């Protein structure tokens, strides 16, 4: 079978057959017509990459409009096409930050044979030169962002390079993220900066080594070109280095790819650019299913409705398993819009992501998510909501009632099955599966939550510690084990710091008055969730002031002792029937160590790598890669400096760190932090002392809802 796949891939590259189903695509544009450049330099290390760009043959490609240089990247709607031809914008003095050898091995590439190869990688993976056979293009898609249909979005900062066929018979799409403007860039510049690129590069590879389905990152290339970014929206932009990430996946087609056919949305009034083009929807379905779900195509070749139903069923299952994996490693995506959901069930588009430090089910890693739509605990629910939007987008090729029935039947069941399967392994339950295991897991998370109020004990380290829990009830090590668990809980001082009120009492009082007197204006500010959290802080702070450190320690010990008693009883049931208790214990520890990572991409690790890279030292990024690729991602992370609860990505003052990844979704106006910055500027202009003052001034002068300027570009 493998030999047959190799032969097929080789013949495709040589023969370049007609599009799927004999459909005719729009005429291609020669590369020279886009670039006007001389012949590309010849690669050496990368010369073995063989491109066969099937997507551009199978799907309609827009011919860029004629005009002066740069016309092909002019922001515009791209109707009747899935791609448009583009060209990367060169960078000044591209320089390699890091390569992921495991990711590049997918393409059949070994380690760079010499320093000259690193310069070659910087040249071609920055987009400054094109590999033979590469055909850069930008993909057109739409999306529901924060629950609202946003219309055409597309690859505003990413470019399809082409598809590499390997000797193993595999096909991998290459994509450059941050390579310059495209017709989908809107008011942005199509660039990414060093800090966000390092985060995406490291997290893509960390997730792979954690066993989570993900797109890959093969290279990170920075440069001396710069763009201005206002990280905190405080009116103090700074210049940052333009950086490009080489991304690798079977395909980057996403749920939003099927939303380009959507008619005008009843809430936003926006429509996709290809309304009424069901012929292209059919083409896209044919391409995706035959290319990436060939077993489904073969099983239902004569019945398209059943084929499409089987396809949607499999996408539903893969998505459910993917988000179950996220929940088990404490990963928070941050911006789960439909345009950030892979049609293959891969984690895609790493923007404002984060991993849980201390356990907090309501953790929000995206500073723009003022309503908490994408909190850690809501991720399964949001993925299911996005799947429903995909089902709507597949109409009429998949009847909606059939899609909804599949979703209701499959998602929750598959999520729970996979989640419990993973959690059993994390807890070392290796022999027996019991229905009450779900209750045990829920009570563990509740205990982690309670032992430090909100949020609780360290998520990653607590799971690993449990592998050293001794089953024998007479074991003299129980007190020592309980003491180690207590180290994962927040101290009283940490709790008081975490729940310190972040608003001036006068501000809070005025906002509450505004909520009562002018609910419409209050809702417009998008601060309801923030005020609720502030009131919670005030209440928690009051309770903590009445609590002593000894009382907190005693309470935490009681919670953990109760859960450990239930855990020990469950382990006893797992041990029953095992012929050799020592062998069972060894297997349990082995499974737990393999299932509970030592290293996830903590914020401090990413920030260390970013700060070093900004000084020209790229070794920290390589060190992070080594931790995961060398199998060091499992074990206890005793080096983790425990930050106060709620501070993952946020200083104790509440000020967000740069590494929170405020990404391009902000530039599309789907966040409210920029509104706060706007009000701060207005407050300064009016001489007001607080944001609340300017709100009142503006409210008194307006008989209609306040209007805010377009959000700025920030990443």
C-alpha atoms as one frame of an Amber mdcrd trajectory, in Angstrom:
protein
   0.000   0.000   0.000   2.827   2.387   0.900   4.568   1.633  -2.398   1.363
   2.380  -4.251   1.010   5.749  -2.459   4.586   6.640  -3.384   3.939   5.786
  -7.015   0.718   7.803  -7.068   2.416  10.839  -5.524   5.310  10.617  -7.979
   2.999  10.301 -10.966   0.971  13.287  -9.789   4.084  15.415  -9.560   5.178
  14.382 -13.052   1.873  14.340 -14.915  -0.009  17.209 -13.191  -3.472  15.765
 -13.983  -6.704  17.650 -14.486  -8.686  18.879 -11.469 -10.943  16.479  -9.565
 -14.047  15.519 -11.475 -12.733  17.196 -14.619 -13.770  20.596 -13.300 -12.019
  23.552 -14.807 -10.343  26.094 -12.541  -9.646  29.713 -13.266  -6.544  30.228
 -15.355  -3.255  30.376 -13.438  -1.000  33.391 -13.346   2.696  32.837 -14.012
   4.868  33.588 -11.007   6.799  36.173 -12.981   3.606  38.130 -13.557   3.239
  38.578  -9.811   6.835  39.264  -8.909   8.548  40.733 -11.871  11.650  39.168
 -10.335  14.608  37.419 -11.883  15.167  33.686 -11.638  15.007  32.323  -8.078
  18.256  31.167  -6.421  18.772  27.395  -6.500  18.426  25.529  -3.194  20.841
  22.808  -2.130  19.706  21.333   1.185  16.056  21.913   0.236  16.484  20.795
  -3.384  14.875  17.431  -2.631  11.474  18.939  -1.857   9.043  17.960  -4.610
   5.911  20.067  -4.957   2.583  18.896  -6.320   0.007  21.583  -5.588  -3.204
  19.628  -5.867  -5.359  22.173  -4.032  -4.687  24.806  -6.691  -5.688  22.360
  -9.436  -8.799  21.075  -7.723 -10.219  24.374  -6.461 -10.921  27.716  -8.163
  -8.066  30.215  -7.962  -8.630  33.931  -8.523  -6.546  35.700 -11.126  -5.265
  38.854  -9.406  -6.508  42.071 -10.996  -4.211  43.878 -13.393  -2.664  47.051
 -12.115   0.465  48.619 -10.683   2.819  46.768  -8.389   1.013  45.781  -5.194
  -2.416  45.609  -6.835  -2.612  41.865  -6.164  -2.580  42.506  -2.410  -5.108
  45.351  -2.402  -7.807  44.522   0.179 -10.905  43.303  -1.633 -13.598  40.663
  -1.716 -12.554  37.502  -3.537 -15.772  36.012  -4.958 -15.972  32.713  -6.772
 -12.595  31.398  -5.602 -10.994  29.447  -2.775  -7.523  30.906  -3.345  -5.911
  33.961  -4.856  -2.329  34.200  -6.109   0.033  36.261  -3.967   3.742  36.785
  -3.489   5.676  36.980  -0.171   7.100  40.407   0.598  10.884  40.174   1.147
  12.431  40.865   4.534  15.706  42.624   5.279  18.479  40.276   6.401  16.423
  37.203   7.329  18.014  35.163  10.101  17.098  31.721  11.386  15.798  31.585
  14.950  15.204  27.846  15.170  14.391  24.718  13.188  12.289  21.803  14.368
  14.047  18.739  13.011  11.131  16.400  13.931   8.736  18.611  11.953  11.073
  18.948   8.968  11.563  15.184   8.978   7.940  14.948   7.818   9.157  16.491
   4.559  12.027  14.026   4.262  14.587  16.571   5.436  17.424  15.650   7.745
  19.377  17.988   9.996  20.998  20.943   8.187  24.337  19.559   6.963  26.254
  22.806   7.433  25.831  26.399   8.617  25.254  27.353   4.977  22.068  25.288
   5.091  20.737  27.478   7.897  21.224  30.536   5.689  19.379  28.668   2.937
  16.527  27.909   5.341  16.341  31.574   6.313  16.206  32.595   2.650  13.448
  30.215   1.550  11.440  29.945   4.784  11.222  33.732   5.087   9.657  33.978
   1.638  12.576  35.981   0.250  12.995  33.268  -2.382  10.660  30.569  -3.658
  11.494  26.896  -3.875  11.099  25.270  -7.311   7.462  24.255  -7.681   6.116
  26.554  -4.948   3.005  28.533  -5.926   2.171  31.015  -3.166  -1.509  31.713
  -2.656  -3.828  33.024   0.038  -6.859  31.000   1.094 -10.317  32.602   1.217
 -12.520  31.765   4.198 -15.083  33.351   6.472 -15.835  32.847  10.147 -17.990
  33.317  13.184 -15.858  35.355  15.586 -16.953  35.486  19.209 -20.313  34.111
  18.093 -20.965  36.662  15.334 -20.557  36.120  11.601 -17.710  38.369  10.422
 -17.953  37.830   6.659 -14.818  37.359   4.557 -11.614  36.900   6.574  -9.067
  34.758   4.757  -5.297  34.382   5.047  -4.456  37.923   6.037  -0.976  37.064
   7.297  -0.381  33.550   5.959   0.429  32.133   2.536   0.040  28.673   1.082
   3.379  27.745  -0.529   2.395  24.415  -1.999   2.245  20.714  -1.176   5.329
  18.541  -0.774   5.140  14.861  -1.715   7.584  12.643   0.154   9.220   9.312
  -0.575   7.000   7.822   2.134   3.937   8.649   0.025   2.816  11.473   2.268
   1.666  14.934   1.244   2.262  18.025   3.376   1.070  21.564   2.810   3.611
  24.283   3.587   2.492  27.687   4.768   4.364  30.862   5.668   2.789  32.890
   8.460   3.829  36.541   8.541   5.058  36.734   4.941   3.356  40.012   4.054
   0.035  41.438   2.888  -2.639  39.608   0.911  -6.077  40.715  -0.305  -7.377
  39.462   3.061  -5.122  41.646   5.219  -7.668  44.458   5.454  -5.978  47.413
   7.182  -3.153  45.220   8.501   0.332  44.660   7.091   0.381  40.859   6.907
   3.315  40.661   9.301   3.942  38.837  12.565   6.515  39.820  15.141   9.165
  37.885  17.021   7.255  37.381  20.274   4.064  35.996  18.718   6.022  33.884
  16.216   8.173  32.246  18.900   5.052  31.438  20.882   3.379  29.790  17.887
   6.537  27.945  16.878   7.138  26.548  20.368   3.528  25.690  21.132   2.969
  23.869  17.841   5.857  21.549  18.636   5.037  21.264  22.341   1.497  20.147
  21.526   2.777  17.502  19.123   5.082  16.049  21.750   2.218  16.120  24.269
   0.284  13.872  21.895  -2.290  16.516  20.935  -3.413  16.686  17.270  -1.836
  19.846  15.870  -0.374  21.617  12.894   3.433  21.661  13.013   6.064  24.378
  12.881   9.219  23.633  10.910  11.119  26.893  11.184  11.082  30.369  12.688
  12.904  33.138  10.784  13.305  36.712  12.018  14.761  39.745  10.249  15.884
  43.342  10.493  12.584  44.542   9.000  10.343  46.099  11.615   6.713  47.021
  12.159   5.136  49.153  14.878   2.943  47.420  17.442   1.100  48.978  20.394
   1.189  45.949  22.678  -0.801  47.441  25.550  -2.913  49.924  23.562  -1.537
  52.658  25.767  -0.440  54.975  22.957   3.186  53.822  23.191   3.864  51.639
  20.141   7.305  50.216  19.596   9.045  48.744  16.588   9.380  44.970  16.577
  11.159  42.616  14.209   9.134  40.969  11.446   9.248  37.194  11.808   7.913
  34.287   9.750   6.909  30.777  10.850   6.934  27.824   8.467   3.778  25.837
   9.254   3.169  22.255   8.141  -0.076  20.270   7.959  -1.912  17.951   5.623
  -4.152  20.938   4.930  -5.059  24.253   6.522  -8.655  24.130   5.294 -10.977
  24.982   8.155 -14.649  25.204   9.075 -14.695  28.784   7.808 -13.604  27.597
   4.360 -17.172  26.347   3.883 -18.703  29.609   5.131 -17.770  31.655   2.047
 -21.152  30.651   0.597 -23.187  32.017   3.522 -25.951  34.469   2.678 -26.405
  37.714   4.632 -26.379  36.975   8.357 -29.543  37.991  10.192 -27.560  39.551
  13.060 -24.558  41.209  11.400 -25.858  41.625   7.853 -22.569  40.271   6.504
 -22.376  37.630   3.797 -19.710  35.396   2.338 -18.060  36.434  -0.938 -19.370
  33.411  -2.870 -23.072  33.409  -2.012 -25.043  31.116  -4.312 -21.980  29.232
  -5.609 -23.039  25.741  -4.579 -20.905  24.390  -7.419 -17.792  25.545  -5.538
 -19.120  24.058  -2.291 -19.418  20.726  -4.118 -15.879  21.113  -5.469 -14.560
  21.844  -1.987 -16.353  18.845  -0.492 -15.095  16.569  -3.268 -11.539  17.788
  -2.768 -11.502  17.542   1.039 -13.141  14.124   1.251 -11.205  12.469  -1.574
  -7.884  13.941  -0.395  -8.112  13.612   3.379 -10.883  11.071   3.979 -10.309
   8.622   1.088 -11.826   5.711   3.031 -15.118   7.635   3.262 -14.994   8.490
  -0.444 -14.454   4.823  -1.294 -17.246   3.582   0.973 -19.880   6.038  -0.325
 -18.807   6.729  -3.902 -22.357   6.354  -5.232 -24.251   8.331  -2.569 -23.056
  11.877  -1.933 -25.457  12.579   0.930 -24.288   9.530   2.858 -20.702  10.356
   1.975 -21.080  13.894   3.293 -22.833  12.593   6.414 -19.968  10.170   7.092
 -17.510  13.012   6.552 -19.295  15.287   9.027 -19.524  12.428  11.532 -15.763
  11.875  11.370 -14.994  15.607  11.658 -17.266  15.699  14.717 -15.461  12.784
  16.332 -12.008  14.170  15.614 -12.951  17.571  16.983 -14.365  15.984  20.145
 -11.152  14.004  20.675  -9.011  17.072  20.028 -10.751  19.224  22.629 -10.697
  16.306  25.100  -6.911  16.262  24.693  -6.831  20.008  25.388  -8.769  19.573
  28.609  -6.452  16.803  29.771  -3.269  18.867  29.410  -4.800  22.154  30.579
  -4.562  23.894  27.200  -6.671  26.986  26.540  -6.917  28.013  22.866  -8.250
  31.497  23.486  -9.904  32.310  20.160 -12.092  29.392  19.102 -13.757  31.044
  16.143 -14.974  28.886  13.256 -12.114  30.191  11.120  -9.694  28.680  13.668
 -11.143  25.153  13.532  -9.344  22.615  11.337 -11.377  20.359   9.078  -9.001
  17.551  10.158  -9.464  17.993  13.911  -6.058  19.625  14.418  -5.157  22.426
  16.798  -4.634  25.371  14.477  -3.754  29.076  14.678  -1.909  29.629  17.949
  -2.748  33.171  19.013  -3.681  34.134  22.583  -3.304  30.562  23.900  -2.196
  29.506  27.379  -1.697  26.482  29.596  -3.227  26.360  33.054  -0.810  26.925
  35.900  -3.038  26.672  38.931  -6.326  25.008  38.088  -9.049  27.473  37.185
 -12.012  26.225  35.130 -12.887  29.835  34.290  -9.400  30.757  33.092  -9.426
  33.183  30.142  -6.158  33.451  28.227  -7.398  36.022  25.709  -7.486  39.598
  26.971 -10.152  40.378  24.334 -12.571  37.767  25.665 -14.433  40.032  28.050
 -17.482  37.781  28.280 -15.540  34.598  29.003 -16.875  32.860  25.895 -13.663
  30.873  25.424 -12.802  29.966  29.016 -11.055  26.653  29.624 -14.199  24.883
  30.853 -16.342  26.100  27.935 -14.061  24.816  25.161 -15.992  21.569  24.516
 -19.268  23.485  24.339 -17.804  26.050  21.931 -16.323  23.370  19.664 -19.754
  21.761  19.475 -21.301  25.157  18.613 -18.737  25.605  15.850 -19.563  22.173
  14.458 -23.189  23.224  14.191 -22.084  26.217  12.126 -20.144  23.830   9.902
 -23.285  21.727   9.486 -25.182  24.863   8.448 -22.440  25.710   5.957 -22.631
  22.265   4.313 -26.275  22.750   3.281 -27.765  21.684   0.889 -25.116  19.000
   0.295 -25.779  17.750   3.822 -29.358  18.325   5.033 -29.217  20.340   8.253
 -31.491  17.991  10.166 -29.129  15.110   9.362 -26.072  17.135  10.418 -27.731
  18.148  13.684 -28.697  14.546  14.413 -25.105  13.397  13.852 -23.798  16.154
  16.099 -26.239  15.270  18.894 -25.406  11.592  18.590 -21.641  11.804  18.344
 -20.005  14.800  19.988 -20.810  14.461  23.686 -20.400  10.697  23.657 -17.050
  10.824  21.856 -15.766  13.633  24.053 -16.689  11.858  27.282 -15.283   8.541
  26.081 -11.943   9.994  25.048 -11.697  12.351  28.026 -12.298   9.562  30.543
  -9.918   7.262  28.708  -7.153   9.871  28.975  -7.974  10.769  32.567  -7.892
   7.112  33.633  -4.369   6.899  32.275  -3.398  10.132  34.017  -4.639   8.584
  37.282  -3.014   5.198  36.653  -6.263   3.237  36.345  -4.811   0.643  33.992
  -6.874  -2.534  34.458 -10.539  -1.795  35.140 -12.925   0.825  33.750 -15.781
   1.785  36.068 -18.721   4.109  35.482 -17.929   6.071  38.641 -14.517   7.065
  37.272 -16.046  10.248  35.930 -17.108  11.212  39.451 -13.586  10.563  40.764
 -12.112  12.854  38.111 -14.683  15.578  38.771 -13.995  15.452  42.515 -10.251
  15.695  41.868 -10.727  18.857  39.822 -13.115  20.199  42.441 -10.504  19.551
  45.127  -7.840  21.330  43.066 -10.284  24.208  42.705 -11.158  24.369  46.404
  -7.685  24.054  47.859  -6.767  27.496  46.670 -10.179  29.040  46.146 -10.135
  30.275  42.557  -7.969  29.029  40.936  -6.520  26.018  42.759  -3.604  23.642
  42.876  -1.131  23.474  40.007  -2.759  21.443  37.238   0.281  19.835  35.623
   2.354  19.117  38.738  -0.558  17.710  40.752  -1.234  14.989  38.197   2.405
  14.001  38.097   2.675  13.873  41.885  -0.135  11.327  42.018   2.129   8.768
  40.328   4.121   8.587  43.582   1.034   7.993  45.728   1.440   4.749  47.673
  -1.522   2.380  47.693  -0.798   0.687  51.028  -2.989   2.415  53.653  -0.360
   1.717  56.315   2.368   3.371  54.291   4.468   5.731  56.413   4.871   8.053
  53.404   1.296   9.353  53.366   2.026  12.413  55.486   5.016  13.249  53.315
   2.906  12.838  50.170   0.196  15.075  51.584   2.827  17.681  52.406   4.046
  17.633  48.792   0.482  18.145  47.607   0.157  21.112  49.918   3.105  22.695
  48.111   0.945  22.814  44.981  -1.707  24.834  46.792  -1.646  28.595  47.044
  -0.468  30.183  50.267  -2.665  32.623  52.139  -0.489  35.529  50.995  -0.764
  34.390  47.357  -4.535  34.226  47.685  -4.752  37.680  49.197  -2.579  39.014
  46.403  -4.661  37.258  43.745  -7.956  38.558  45.080  -6.758  42.078  45.744
  -9.374  44.428  44.237  -8.166  45.893  40.959 -10.543  48.847  40.778 -10.731
  51.942  42.887 -13.848  51.632  45.123 -15.157  54.872  43.621 -14.791  53.455
  40.123 -16.604  50.270  41.069 -19.409  52.220  42.696 -19.816  54.433  39.628
 -19.854  51.445  37.274 -22.561  49.785  39.366 -24.579  53.006  39.265 -24.110
  53.124  35.490 -25.320  49.527  35.170 -28.531  50.515  36.910 -29.104  53.890
  35.292 -28.020  53.160  31.700 -27.848  49.387  31.022 -27.433  49.962  27.272
 -24.281  52.010  27.701 -22.980  49.589  30.322 -23.511  46.657  27.941 -21.781
  48.553  25.140 -18.662  48.881  27.289 -18.450  45.088  27.493 -17.497  45.253
  31.186 -20.245  43.138  32.751 -18.022  40.087  33.238 -15.195  42.269  34.543
 -17.435  43.907  37.136 -18.703  40.490  38.240 -15.116  39.310  38.702 -14.286
  42.472  40.652 -17.226  41.917  42.989 -16.036  38.350  43.484 -12.562  39.642
  44.363 -14.022  42.000  46.950 -16.008  39.165  48.540 -13.078  36.737  48.482
 -10.736  39.356  49.897 -13.124  39.933  52.779 -13.242  36.213  53.568  -9.468
  35.814  53.301  -8.851  38.648  55.732 -10.656  36.574  58.360  -8.685  33.390
  57.599  -5.363  32.408  59.174  -2.586  30.487  57.413  -3.079  27.535  59.784
  -6.804  27.431  59.033  -6.135  27.478  55.294  -3.577  24.653  55.627  -5.978
  22.563  57.685  -8.821  23.100  55.249  -6.663  22.147  52.270  -5.415  19.001
  54.004  -8.972  17.934  54.787 -10.029  18.353  51.161  -7.088  16.348  49.850
  -7.333  13.616  52.503 -10.975  13.053  51.542 -10.192  12.741  47.856  -7.116
  10.563  48.414  -9.236   8.143  50.414 -11.589   7.759  47.430  -8.617   7.465
  45.069  -7.011   4.745  47.165 -10.272   2.788  47.199 -10.453   3.042  43.410
  -6.839   1.885  43.042  -7.658  -1.120  45.238 -10.376  -2.094  42.761  -7.915
  -1.729  39.901  -5.440  -3.954  41.745  -7.997  -6.700  42.307  -7.347  -9.592
  39.990  -3.791  -8.526  39.207  -1.554 -11.523  39.599   1.492  -9.506  40.571
   0.996  -6.372  42.670   4.535  -5.160  41.977   4.038  -5.518  38.214   0.718
  -3.668  38.474   2.357  -0.833  40.396   5.188  -0.599  37.857   2.690  -0.474
  34.989   0.639   2.149  36.795   3.653   4.408  37.321   4.835   3.897  33.742
   1.436   4.825  32.306   1.105   7.853  34.576   4.585   9.118  33.750   3.815
   8.732  30.028   0.471  10.527  30.388   1.429  13.426  32.658   3.936  15.899
  31.225   6.703  17.528  33.180   6.884  20.485  30.834   4.071  22.322  29.152
   4.722  25.704  27.566   4.473  27.772  30.728   4.239  31.495  30.162   7.570
  32.082  31.870   9.267  29.596  29.519   7.901  31.324  26.435   8.768  34.734
  27.833  12.345  33.680  28.608  12.754  32.491  25.019  11.233  35.721  23.658
  13.389  38.029  25.768  16.549  36.082  24.893  15.669  36.152  21.180  15.079
  39.897  21.316  18.668  40.164  22.556  19.843  38.000  19.647  20.196  34.800
  21.702  18.110  32.040  20.115  19.367  29.245  22.368  16.393  29.431  24.742
  13.995  28.545  21.928  16.164  25.578  20.973  16.337  24.487  24.623  12.551
  24.415  24.825  12.390  22.259  21.701  14.939  19.866  23.182  12.872  19.444
  26.350   9.989  18.043  24.339  11.640  16.308  21.388  14.095  14.432  23.628
  11.230  12.956  25.627  11.826  15.253  28.589   8.246  16.444  28.566   7.284
  13.931  31.228   8.218  14.211  34.858   7.765  16.703  37.683   8.418  20.335
  36.878   9.956  21.296  40.195  11.497  24.394  38.608   8.138  26.055  37.985
   7.950  29.286  39.962   4.412  29.306  41.296   2.783  32.581  40.387  -0.264
  33.812  42.280  -3.606  32.289  41.258  -5.073  33.975  38.242  -1.710  35.348
  37.206  -1.045  33.048  34.274  -0.094  35.667  31.739  -0.968  38.534  34.055
   1.084  40.422  36.600  -0.242  40.740  40.152  -1.402  44.224  39.224  -3.632
  42.789  36.555  -1.586  44.266  33.718  -1.321  41.760  30.857   2.090  40.480
  29.855   3.146  40.874  26.213   3.131  37.106  25.812  -0.627  36.872  26.183
  -0.703  36.842  22.430  -3.155  39.580  21.612  -3.498  38.609  18.002  -4.983
  39.583  14.694  -8.542  38.864  15.849  -8.171  42.131  17.745  -7.453  43.998
  14.530 -10.817  42.888  13.211 -12.660  44.732  15.944 -13.732  41.715  18.023
 -12.451  42.758  21.410 -13.069  45.495  23.936  -9.651  46.260  25.404  -9.057
  48.721  22.562 -12.234  50.498  23.650 -10.768  50.896  27.122  -7.596  52.328
  25.599  -9.689  54.738  23.528 -11.509  55.882  26.643  -8.225  56.323  28.491
  -7.042  58.610  25.696 -10.311  60.553  25.840  -9.984  60.817  29.607  -6.538
  62.342  29.223  -7.832  64.811  26.633 -10.681  65.878  28.917  -8.474  66.090
  31.963 -10.587  63.439  33.690  -9.007  61.400  36.427 -10.663  58.072  35.684
 -12.227  56.121  32.863 -15.517  56.290  34.724 -15.407  60.076  34.578 -15.126
  60.114  30.805 -17.857  57.497  30.480 -20.220  59.760  32.359 -19.159  62.797
  30.313 -19.631  60.960  27.031 -22.896  59.377  28.136 -24.356  62.726  29.075
 -23.483  64.121  25.649 -24.891  61.204  23.661 -28.485  60.392  22.967 -27.412
  57.362  20.904 -25.017  54.511  21.749 -21.347  55.492  21.765 -19.405  54.700
  18.624 -15.772  53.647  18.786 -13.020  53.812  16.156 -11.849  50.765  14.236
  -9.580  48.587  16.372  -5.853  48.993  15.643  -3.429  46.377  14.416  -1.444
  44.833  17.227   0.399  41.657  16.267
